[in-house]
Amino acid sequence: MNARCPKLIVSAVLIVVLALALVPLAGAQKGPQPLKVTLTPYENNPILTPDLDSAWEAGGVGRVRVIPYDGLLYMFYHGYSSGLAAGKVGYATSADGVNWTKFEGNPIFVPDEVIAPNGVTNYSIVLNDDIWLLYFSPWPAGKAWSDFSGDILVATAPSPGGPWTVAEEPALPESASPTDWDWGGRAFYSITFSPDGGVLFFNAARTMKAGRATSSDGLHWTKYDDPATISTLYKNSDPIFEAAPGAWDSLYVSQSVVRPTKDGWEMFYAGGSGRDSMIGYATSPDGIKWTRLGESPLLADPTHKLLFPEAIAEMNGTHYLYYAVVSQAFIPEGIAVAEITYQ
């Protein structure tokens, strides 16, 4: 159970023809700025699968976030009791980025029925100044799993296992108007902190575009707004990344997993022009204006399984991309990993 308090010191769904997917970035790990990027899947994928004897995750695992902490990698993951509905959060640890051991005290985050009557539909977790922050979208009572709350709430804890305290006010409230481009639920969010503050990237479930928000304390976030745009869709804020007409990702982009680099930012994202979901890559000097790398996705499944990037991490000089594998029937098959090579 998690109580709310008024003062504190201090998610993903892919909906269109595809459906729901299963990061974001942990901390302010910096990656290189490449001319070429390749992904090499691990030969023994998947590296994380559900424990069929644990009711809270027997239906599948997904939405992983990977954070370096105390000499290990911590992989937080969403457990589903059945299907791709709302769930709870647990974690596993690894010393090499490939072999993982689940925490015996899972699940570690279970919002009470007042805060999230049906569980959590999307979430992200980050470590900032020794405080753990867990951002999540509650699944309101009487709603379908796709109608999750537009509010992003935040909980804090002194350790990965909790206890978690949920803030009274949303960290990022529902958009102001039903005509806004990001009105409705935010399907996935990727967060990083630095001495300059926090940056949150999110995907709008309705329009499948990516937005950006910043924060000085992790509790209150302000969305990016270009004052030059005055249309009904963009009068309150603006997207920073969207589908490209005529490209392999012409129908949608989603699941933007973002982290800073020495020259700006990098983004791994899900995209497609039909039912397939593939993984693409883009870079940005400022986190607002993005350039795709190449004209093809970095990774696609030859059997047409759906791939969704979840988290980026670096261990012992090796960079890893963790991604969810989902069948065309939208059944989660586990979490896979690929080694990232920059050239």
KAZIZI-V189348 format. One record per backbone hydrogen bond with DSSP energy under -1.0 kcal/mol. CO is the residue of the C=O (numbers start at 0). NH is the residue of the N-H. E is the energy in kcal/mol with one decimal. If there is no record, write none. Layout:
co: {CO/CO}
nh: {NH/NH}
e: {E/E}
This chain:
co: {2/4/7/11/21/30/35/37/39/41/47/50/53/53/56/59/61/64/66/68/71/72/73/74/75/76/77/78/79/81/86/87/88/88/89/90/91/92/93/100/102/108/111/115/118/119/121/123/125/127/130/131/132/133/134/135/136/137/138/139/143/151/151/152/153/154/155/156/158/164/165/170/171/176/179/184/186/187/189/191/193/196/197/198/199/200/201/202/203/207/208/209/209/210/211/212/213/214/221/223/225/232/240/243/246/251/253/256/258/259/263/264/265/266/267/268/269/270/271/271/276/277/278/278/279/280/281/282/283/290/298/300/305/307/310/312/314/317/318/319/320/321/321/322/323/324/325/326/330/333/334/334/335/336/337/338/340}
nh: {165/167/9/20/62/261/342/340/338/44/334/53/56/57/59/79/77/75/73/71/68/93/66/91/64/89/61/87/58/84/119/78/107/108/76/102/74/100/72/92/105/88/115/118/138/86/136/134/132/130/127/156/125/154/123/152/120/148/117/142/146/170/171/135/166/133/164/131/161/155/4/220/151/179/182/204/12/202/200/198/196/193/214/191/212/189/210/186/207/252/203/239/240/201/223/199/221/197/213/237/228/180/209/246/249/271/269/267/265/30/260/283/258/281/256/279/253/277/250/251/306/270/297/298/268/292/266/290/264/282/278/303/325/323/321/319/317/314/339/312/337/309/310/335/307/332/305/329/326/324/46/47/322/41/320/39/37}
e: {-2.0/-1.1/-1.3/-1.0/-1.1/-1.3/-2.6/-2.5/-2.5/-1.5/-2.6/-2.0/-1.6/-1.1/-1.6/-2.6/-3.5/-3.1/-3.0/-1.8/-3.1/-1.8/-2.6/-2.0/-2.2/-2.5/-1.8/-1.5/-2.7/-1.1/-2.1/-2.8/-2.5/-1.8/-2.7/-2.7/-3.3/-2.5/-2.7/-2.5/-1.6/-1.7/-2.6/-1.7/-2.2/-2.6/-2.5/-3.2/-3.0/-1.6/-2.8/-1.7/-2.3/-2.3/-2.6/-2.9/-2.4/-2.2/-1.9/-1.2/-2.1/-1.9/-1.8/-2.2/-2.8/-3.1/-2.3/-2.6/-1.9/-2.1/-1.7/-1.8/-2.3/-2.0/-1.5/-2.4/-1.9/-1.9/-3.0/-2.5/-2.2/-1.8/-1.9/-2.0/-2.5/-2.7/-3.3/-2.6/-2.1/-1.2/-2.9/-3.1/-1.3/-1.8/-3.3/-3.1/-2.6/-3.2/-2.3/-2.3/-1.8/-2.0/-3.1/-2.2/-1.4/-1.3/-3.0/-2.5/-2.5/-2.0/-2.7/-2.1/-1.9/-2.1/-3.2/-3.1/-2.6/-2.8/-2.0/-1.4/-2.3/-2.1/-2.5/-1.6/-1.8/-2.3/-2.6/-2.7/-2.8/-2.3/-2.6/-1.9/-2.5/-2.9/-3.0/-3.5/-2.0/-2.7/-2.9/-2.1/-2.2/-3.3/-1.6/-3.2/-2.0/-3.0/-3.2/-2.3/-2.4/-2.2/-2.7/-1.4/-2.5/-2.7/-2.6/-2.2/-2.0}
